[in-house]
């Protein structure tokens, strides 16, 4: 029978427990993000290995208690302690916002499973079942983690999210070592940590909206201005992007130039959920050119674009099969589109991925397509 977790709501008690941490800990978080832009961190689960113990000590940290974030931050920043997490990208944001620190170094078991050929994008429960043959309860996936006290079911679920991470780490690390890919994982995790720290706004958010392809060049620039404005407004007000301005209304506002503020207000009045109080700010955003908007790539919509992307995707799929890696592990569609847009192996496509893909993609990039015309 599994040992019971410790509920910790006192920073002094947390510091005492963390003093026993050795070379690695397992970490997970529970947060709410339905009504806010920033995740509201409620709970942090930490598993600590104790000498001679068969099972790890599991701490359930009440992050709503005063002083807990400051007490946890030193562990997150301690580079002598490896933090094992699963699918950590959103957890990193939650921890950075609450604790002012990002877990470093990091071993992300979801990324490790992909690089080891186990599967791409596997959830924690499925990965534990696949590697350890252990069934993990999924019952509290959509729980309200902000309420207090948490139920026994919630506490068990939270504890199980870190209970098996050490065994999963051992299994995946052994596979990566045998494949010579441990450094690949370290590189990917380091990039994730760096991205969480920098917290940069997406440069070309219009490219992810299908509606952008139906706009002319000027309309696409107006849409880009609106989406950049929306991002900053959502961050400042701590509200979800769609609550500030939904995608459909953004595309409608960008489609045709509006002669004045009164015309914009009339258009907003026709949409029940439109942010009419922000009309002046929206009007200014629409009318104010961005310094870099002339550099923005246009959405790729032509048949030639689609064929060029398909050639790259087929080449990546073939290389993935040669490496015994699941499809999609080497390069996503969006990453490949950045190459077609003329970027020089950016972000996640740099480092080991470039070494694996450049020999097969470079000829296709040279002869298959030209960068899309900027807006």
C-alpha positions in Angstrom: 0.0 0.0 0.0 1.3 3.5 -0.9 2.4 5.8 1.9 0.3 8.8 2.7 1.4 12.2 1.5 2.2 15.1 3.9 0.1 18.2 3.6 2.4 21.2 4.1 1.1 24.8 4.6 3.9 26.2 6.8 7.1 27.5 5.1 9.3 26.5 8.0 8.1 22.9 7.8 8.6 23.0 4.0 12.2 24.1 4.4 12.8 21.3 6.9 11.5 18.7 4.5 13.4 20.1 1.5 16.7 20.0 3.4 16.5 16.2 3.0 16.3 16.5 -0.8 19.1 14.6 -2.6 20.2 14.6 -6.2 16.7 14.6 -7.7 13.1 15.4 -6.8 9.8 14.8 -8.7 7.6 17.9 -9.1 4.1 18.5 -10.4 1.6 21.4 -10.0 -2.1 22.0 -9.9 -3.4 25.4 -11.1 -6.5 27.1 -12.4 -6.4 29.2 -15.6 -10.1 29.4 -16.7 -10.8 33.0 -15.8 -7.3 34.5 -15.9 -4.4 35.0 -18.2 -1.8 33.9 -15.7 -2.2 30.4 -14.1 -3.2 30.6 -10.4 -1.0 28.1 -8.6 -2.9 26.1 -6.0 -0.8 23.1 -5.2 2.7 21.8 -5.8 3.5 18.1 -5.3 7.1 17.2 -4.5 8.5 13.7 -4.1 11.8 13.3 -2.2 13.9 10.2 -2.1 14.9 9.2 1.4 17.9 6.9 2.2 16.8 3.4 2.8 13.1 4.1 2.1 11.2 1.9 -0.4 8.9 4.8 -1.4 9.5 8.5 -1.8 8.3 11.0 0.7 5.5 13.0 -1.0 4.8 16.6 0.0 1.6 18.4 -1.0 2.4 22.1 -0.8 -0.5 24.5 -0.2 0.6 27.4 -2.4 -2.3 29.5 -1.1 -0.6 29.7 2.3 1.5 32.7 2.9 5.3 32.3 2.4 5.2 29.0 0.6 6.3 30.4 -2.8 9.4 32.0 -1.3 10.2 28.8 0.6 10.0 26.6 -2.6 11.9 28.9 -4.9 15.5 27.9 -3.7 14.8 24.2 -4.6 13.6 25.2 -8.1 16.7 27.2 -8.7 19.2 24.7 -7.1 21.1 23.3 -10.1 22.5 20.5 -8.0 19.1 18.9 -7.8 17.4 17.5 -10.9 13.7 18.3 -11.2 11.7 15.4 -12.9 8.4 16.6 -14.3 5.9 15.5 -17.0 4.8 17.8 -19.8 6.2 20.8 -17.8 5.7 23.8 -20.1 2.6 25.2 -18.4 3.9 24.2 -14.9 7.0 26.3 -15.6 4.9 29.3 -16.3 2.8 28.8 -13.1 6.0 28.3 -11.0 7.7 31.3 -12.5 4.7 33.5 -11.8 4.2 32.3 -8.3 7.8 31.6 -7.1 9.8 33.8 -9.4 11.9 30.7 -10.3 11.8 28.0 -12.9 12.8 24.4 -12.2 16.4 24.0 -13.4 17.8 21.5 -14.4 14.8 19.7 -15.8 14.0 16.1 -17.0 10.7 16.2 -18.8 9.3 12.7 -19.0 6.9 13.4 -21.9 9.7 14.8 -24.1 12.0 11.9 -23.0 9.4 9.4 -24.0 9.2 10.9 -27.5 13.0 11.0 -27.9 13.3 7.4 -26.7 10.7 6.2 -29.2 8.0 5.3 -26.6 5.4 7.7 -28.0 4.8 11.4 -28.8 2.7 13.5 -26.5 1.9 10.7 -24.1 -0.1 11.7 -21.0 1.2 10.8 -17.6 -1.3 8.0 -16.9 -0.6 6.3 -20.2 3.2 6.6 -19.8 3.1 5.1 -16.3 1.0 2.2 -17.7 3.3 1.7 -20.7 6.5 1.7 -18.7 5.6 0.4 -15.3 2.3 -1.5 -15.9 0.7 0.6 -13.1 -2.8 2.1 -13.5 -3.1 5.7 -12.3 -6.5 7.1 -11.4 -7.7 10.0 -13.7 -10.7 10.9 -11.7 -9.7 14.4 -10.5 -8.3 15.8 -13.8 -10.9 18.6 -13.8 -11.0 19.3 -10.1 -11.3 22.7 -8.4 -7.9 22.9 -6.9 -8.5 26.3 -5.3 -11.0 25.1 -2.7 -10.0 24.2 0.8 -9.9 21.6 2.2 -9.1 19.3 -0.7 -10.9 16.0 -0.7 -9.2 12.7 0.0 -9.7 11.8 -3.6 -7.9 15.0 -4.7 -5.0 14.4 -2.4 -4.6 10.8 -3.6 -4.7 12.0 -7.2 -2.2 14.8 -6.6 0.2 12.4 -4.8 0.0 9.8 -7.6 1.1 12.5 -10.1 4.6 12.4 -8.6 4.7 9.0 -6.9 5.9 7.1 -10.1 8.1 9.8 -11.7 11.4 8.4 -10.3 10.7 5.0 -11.8 9.6 6.5 -15.1 12.8 8.6 -15.1 15.0 5.6 -14.5 13.3 3.7 -17.4 13.5 6.5 -19.9 17.0 7.7 -18.9 18.3 4.1 -19.5 16.7 4.1 -23.0 18.1 7.5 -23.8 21.6 6.6 -22.6 21.6 3.4 -24.7 20.4 5.4 -27.8 23.0 8.2 -27.2 20.2 10.8 -26.9 20.5 12.0 -23.3 22.0 15.2 -24.5 19.1 15.7 -26.9 16.8 15.8 -23.9 19.0 18.0 -21.9 19.1 20.5 -24.9 15.3 20.4 -25.3 14.7 21.0 -21.6 17.2 23.8 -21.4 15.4 25.5 -24.3 12.1 25.1 -22.5 13.5 26.6 -19.3 15.0 29.5 -21.3 11.7 30.2 -23.0 9.8 30.2 -19.7 12.3 32.7 -18.3 12.2 35.0 -21.3 8.4 34.9 -21.6 8.4 36.4 -25.0 5.3 37.5 -26.8 4.6 35.5 -30.0 5.9 37.6 -32.8 3.5 36.6 -35.6 0.3 35.5 -33.9 -1.8 36.1 -37.0 -0.3 33.0 -38.7 -2.2 30.7 -36.4 -5.6 32.1 -37.4 -7.2 30.6 -40.5 -9.1 33.8 -41.0 -5.9 35.7 -41.7 -5.6 34.0 -45.1 -8.8 35.7 -46.3 -7.5 39.2 -45.6 -5.5 41.4 -47.9 -2.1 42.6 -46.9 -3.3 45.7 -45.1 -5.9 43.6 -43.3 -3.3 41.1 -42.2 -1.3 44.0 -40.8 -4.3 45.3 -38.9 -4.9 41.9 -37.5 -1.3 41.5 -36.4 -1.6 44.9 -34.6 -4.8 43.8 -32.9 -3.4 40.5 -31.7 -0.2 42.1 -30.3 -2.4 44.6 -28.5 -4.7 41.9 -27.2 -1.7 40.0 -25.8 -0.5 43.0 -23.8 -4.0 43.9 -22.7 -4.7 40.3 -21.5 -1.4 40.2 -19.5 -2.1 43.6 -17.9 -5.6 42.8 -17.0 -4.9 39.1 -16.2 -7.8 38.0 -18.3 -8.0 35.3 -21.0 -7.2 36.5 -24.5 -10.7 35.6 -25.8 -12.2 37.6 -23.0 -10.4 40.7 -24.2 -11.1 40.2 -27.9 -12.1 36.9 -29.5 -10.6 35.8 -32.8 -13.6 36.2 -35.0 -14.2 39.8 -33.9 -10.5 40.6 -34.3 -10.7 39.4 -37.9 -13.9 41.4 -38.5 -12.2 44.5 -37.2 -9.2 44.0 -39.3 -11.0 43.2 -42.6 -11.7 46.8 -43.7 -10.3 50.1 -42.6 -12.7 52.0 -40.3 -13.0 55.7 -41.0 -13.1 56.9 -37.3 -13.8 55.9 -33.7 -17.5 56.3 -34.1 -17.6 53.7 -36.9 -15.6 51.3 -34.7 -18.0 51.9 -31.8 -21.0 51.1 -34.1 -19.3 47.8 -35.1 -18.6 46.9 -31.5 -22.2 47.7 -30.6 -23.3 45.0 -33.1 -21.4 42.3 -31.2 -22.9 41.5 -27.7 -19.6 40.4 -26.1 -17.4 43.1 -27.7 -15.2 45.1 -25.4 -16.8 48.5 -26.0 -15.0 50.1 -23.1 -11.8 49.5 -24.9 -12.9 51.1 -28.1 -10.4 54.0 -28.0 -7.5 51.6 -27.3 -8.6 49.2 -30.1 -8.9 52.2 -32.5 -5.4 53.3 -31.6 -4.0 49.8 -32.1 -5.6 49.5 -35.5 -4.2 52.8 -36.7 -0.7 52.5 -35.2 1.8 50.6 -37.4 4.2 48.2 -35.8 7.9 48.8 -36.2 8.4 45.3 -37.7 5.1 44.6 -39.4 6.6 44.9 -42.9 8.8 41.8 -42.0 5.8 39.6 -41.1 5.4 36.6 -43.3 2.0 36.1 -45.0 -0.1 33.0 -44.3 0.9 30.2 -46.6 -2.2 29.3 -48.6 -1.2 28.5 -52.2 -1.0 25.0 -53.6 2.7 25.6 -54.1 3.0 26.4 -50.4 1.1 23.3 -49.4 3.3 21.1 -51.7 6.5 22.6 -50.3 5.3 22.0 -46.8 4.3 18.4 -47.6 7.7 17.7 -49.0 9.3 18.8 -45.8 6.8 16.8 -43.7 7.4 13.7 -45.7 11.2 14.0 -45.3 10.9 14.6 -41.6 8.6 11.6 -41.2 11.1 9.4 -43.1 13.9 10.6 -40.9 11.8 10.0 -37.8 11.1 6.4 -38.9 14.9 5.9 -39.4 15.5 7.0 -35.8 12.6 5.0 -34.4 10.9 8.1 -33.2 7.2 8.8 -33.3 5.9 11.1 -36.1 5.9 14.7 -35.0 8.8 14.4 -32.6 11.4 15.9 -34.8 9.6 18.9 -36.2 6.1 20.3 -36.0 4.2 21.8 -38.9 4.7 25.3 -37.5 8.5 24.8 -37.1 8.7 23.7 -40.7 6.7 26.7 -41.8 9.3 29.0 -40.2 12.0 27.4 -42.4 9.9 28.0 -45.4 9.5 31.6 -44.3 13.3 31.9 -44.5 14.2 31.7 -40.8 17.6 30.1 -40.2 16.8 27.0 -38.1 15.2 28.9 -35.2 14.4 27.8 -31.7 13.6 24.1 -31.3 15.0 23.4 -34.8 18.5 24.4 -33.8 21.0 22.1 -32.1 20.6 18.4 -32.4 17.4 18.7 -34.5 19.3 20.7 -37.1 22.0 18.1 -37.2 19.5 15.4 -37.9 17.3 17.3 -40.4 19.5 19.7 -42.3 21.0 17.0 -44.6 17.5 15.9 -45.7 15.7 19.3 -45.7 18.3 21.7 -47.0 18.0 20.4 -50.6 14.2 20.8 -50.4 14.5 24.3 -48.9 16.9 25.3 -51.7 14.8 24.0 -54.6 11.3 23.5 -53.2 10.2 26.9 -52.2 11.0 30.5 -51.6 10.2 32.5 -48.4 6.6 33.8 -48.4 6.3 37.4 -49.4 6.2 39.7 -46.3 3.0 41.5 -45.4 
